[in-house]
Amino acid sequence: MLAPHPNTTSRQARAAALALLVISASFSLAACGSAGVRQGGFNLVSVEQEWEMRDDLAAQVRREMRVSPSDYLNTVGRRIAGQTALGNRRWDFYLVQNDAVNAFNLPGGLVYVHSGLVREADTLDELAGVLAHEIGHGASRHGTQLMTRAYGYNAIAGLLLGRNAGQTQQLLAQLVGTGILTDYSRDAENEADRLGVAYMYQAGYDPRGASSFMKDLLALRRSRPNAVTQFFASHPLTEDRIRNIDAAIAKLPRKASLTHDTPNYQRFRSGLRG
């Protein structure tokens, strides 16, 4: 019996490897679809790798912003994050001391909320709506999908392996400082909206807060446009998005036990007034 030609063996090995990747991807996409989360965008970063890079990303944010941990935000945020497929991983929620109305998510379960946004969120369900939307981005892993498209394999491998401290620091500064990780597509925003409504509801918060806060932001853009410049730059907000959110809410069974507001939230919010 003749031995296979080396090139034939190589081709067969590549074909087998490709088939394995396709099968693995099929199972992954099926699992994501069953959870209602697409996560289908091309992504070179595994979930494990994403959570490994979170400390470096958080450290870069601290270099650029006045950030403090918040027990209150962690309590509300982790309750919502617990409804996701990644709820068994660590999620951290931070308060950014900044009067601008803004919030953002970074890979690895990191969510940041500006104090200016909390002051504008009149009720707990409005704050929960913002947190749930950012959690939706995180659960869908939109940030690492953007990272993959922007930088490709070599840069990401260098970041994950820490090959060059200077290059790693430069890449982290670019990721956090330029907004690359929050430049979401319309589809990604819509997915985060849809998931956010579901996560809020499952966590016991009234999802109508998500809609009411967006309507408040549209009104705020007319009266105080400078206050919401950052938010609208990273969260394109249209009447269509609000209609889609309202439609998603209308499909949910009514529950009398959903939380609209609490005295604890009002105390937390009042404590931020400067």
N, C-alpha and C positions, 0 to 999 in steps of 0.2 A: 504494500500500500504506500502510495507516494505521500510524502509529508506536504502539507499545505504551504504554498508560497508565502514568504514572510509578509509581503504586501497584502495578501489575502487575509492572513491572520490579523494584521493590523486593522484592515477594514472591518473585519468581523467584530473585533474588540470595540471599535468605535461605534459600530452599529448597535452592538449589545448595550454599550453605555448609554447611547442616545435613547434606545428603547426603554431602558430603566428610568432615565430622566422623564420621558414622556409619561410612563406609568405612574411615577411618583407625583408628577405635576397633576395628573388626572385625579389621583386620590386627594391631593391637596385642594384642588379646585372644588371637588365634590364636597369635601368637608366644609370649606368656606361657604359654599352655596347653601348648605343645610343650616348654617348658622346665620344666614342673611347678610354675611359680610363677603364682599367680593374678594378683596386681597389679591386680585388677579393681575395687577400691574407687575411688570417685570421688576424683579427685586433680587439683587445679589446678596442681600444681608439676611441671614437667618434670624429667627426670633431670639435665639440665644445670644447671637452677636449683637443684636440691637440693644438688649438689656445690659450687655457688657460695656457698651460705649456710653451709657447714660451718665455715669459719674463725670466723665470728661466733658460732656455737653453741659451738665449742670454747673461745673466749675467755670466754664467759659461764660455762661450767662451771669454768674456772680461777678465776673470781671467787668462786665459791661453794664449791669443794671443793679439798682438797689433792691435786693431780693431778700425776703425773710420767709422761713417756714411758717405755716399757719395750721394750727390744730383744727380750726373750724373748717377751712377749705378741705383739709384732709378727711375730716369726718364725712362731709357731704360728697366730696369727689370719689372717695374710695367706695362709698355705698353705691354710687352709680357705676363705677368701673367694675365692681363685683358682678355686674350683670353681663359683662362681655366675655368673649371666649378667652381673653387674656387676663381675666379677673384674678387668677391665682398668682399673678406676678405682682411685684412691687410697683405701686403708683404713688407719685408724690405731687402735691399741689402747693404752689408757692404764691405768695403775694408780692407783686412788684410795686414798689413805692413810686407811683407815677400817676399824674392827674389825667393822662390820656385814657380814653375809653378803649381798652384793648384786652385781648387774651390770646394765648397761642399754645400749641402743643409741640413738643419735641420728641424724637424717638426714645423709646425705653420707658414709657409711662410717665413723662414729665409734662405737667400742665402749669402754666403761669397766668395769673389774673392780675391786671392792673387795679390799684386801689380806686382809680377814677371810674372803672367799670362797676365795681361793687357799689359805689355811691350812686350810680345811675340805675342799678337794679333795685327796683322798689320793693320787691318781695322775694322770698326764698326760691319760689319756682322759677323766677326770671334768672337768678344766678345759676340755679341747677340746669336751666336750659343752655346757658353758655358752657358750663362744665361738660354737659353731656355731648354737646357738639364737638368740643375739643377731644373728648374721650372717643367719639366716633372716628375722628381722624387717626387717633392712636391705635384703636382696635383694628382699623383697616390698614394700618402700617403705611399710611400715605407719605410720611416723612422719609422713610428709607427708600421708598419707590422714587421720590424726587431726587434723593441722594444718588441713587443708581443711575438715573438718567443724566444728572448733571456731571458726574465725575467718573463713572465707569469703574471697572474692576480694580485697576492698579491703585488708584487713590484710596479706594475703600479698603483694600487689603492692607495698605500702609497704615491707615488709621486704626484698623482692628488689631494689627500686629505691633503697632508702636515702633515701626522700623526707624523713624527719624523724628526725634522730639521736636525739632524746629518745624519740619513740614507738617507734623501732626497739629502743632499749635496754630500754624497758618491755616490749615484746612478747617479746624474747629472755629476759628475766628470768622472764616468765610461762611461756614454753615450757619452760624448763629447771627452774625452781623449783617449779612446781605439779604436775609429773608428767603433764602433758597428752600429751606425746609418748610415754609408756610405758603409757598406760591402754588396753591392748589388749583386744579382744574375745576371747571363747572361741575363735572361728574363727581369729583371728589367732594366738593362742597355739598352737593345734593345727597350723596351717600352719608356724609357726616350728619346732615340734617335728619335724614330718615332714621338712622341708627340712634341718634340722640333722643329723638322722640320716644322710641321704643325703650331705650335704657332708662330714661326718666320715669316712664310709666311703670316699668318693672321694679324700679327702686322705690316707688311710692310717692313720686313728686308729680304734681299736676303738669302735664306736658303743654297745656295752654300758656304756661309761662314763657316757653321758647318763642311762641308766636307774638305774645304781647311785648316782649323785650325787643324783638326785631322791629315791630311797628314803632316803638318808642325811639329806636335808633334812627329810623327814617325821619321822624319828626325832629330829632336832635340835629340831624344833618342840615335841616333847613334853618334852625334857630342858632346853632353853635357849630358850624362846620369844622372849625379847627379842632374841636374836642374829639371828633371821631375820624379824623383823617387816617390814622394808622389802622383803625379797625376796617374801614372800607377798602383800604389798599390791600389788605390781606384776606378780607372776607367780603368779596363782591356781593352786595345785597340788593336783590331785586324784588319786585312785587310777585314775580313768578315763584321765587323761593318761598315767600311767605304763604302763597296759595298752596304750594306743595306740602308745606308743613301742616297747614290747616287740614288739608285732605288726609294726611297720615293720621292726624289726631282724631278726625271724624270716624276713622275705621276702628278705633279702639273701644272696647266695651266700657261703659260708664262705671266708675267706682267712686263711692262716697268717701272713701278713706284717703284719697290723694291729698298730699300736703301742698297748700298754697303759700302759707307763710307761718313763721313762728316768732315768738319774742326773742329767742336766742339769736336769730338772724338779725333782727332789728338792733339788738345790742352790739353785735359784731359790726354791723354797718355804721352805727352811730359812732363807734369807737374810731372809725377811720376819718371822720369829718375833721378837717383841719381848720 
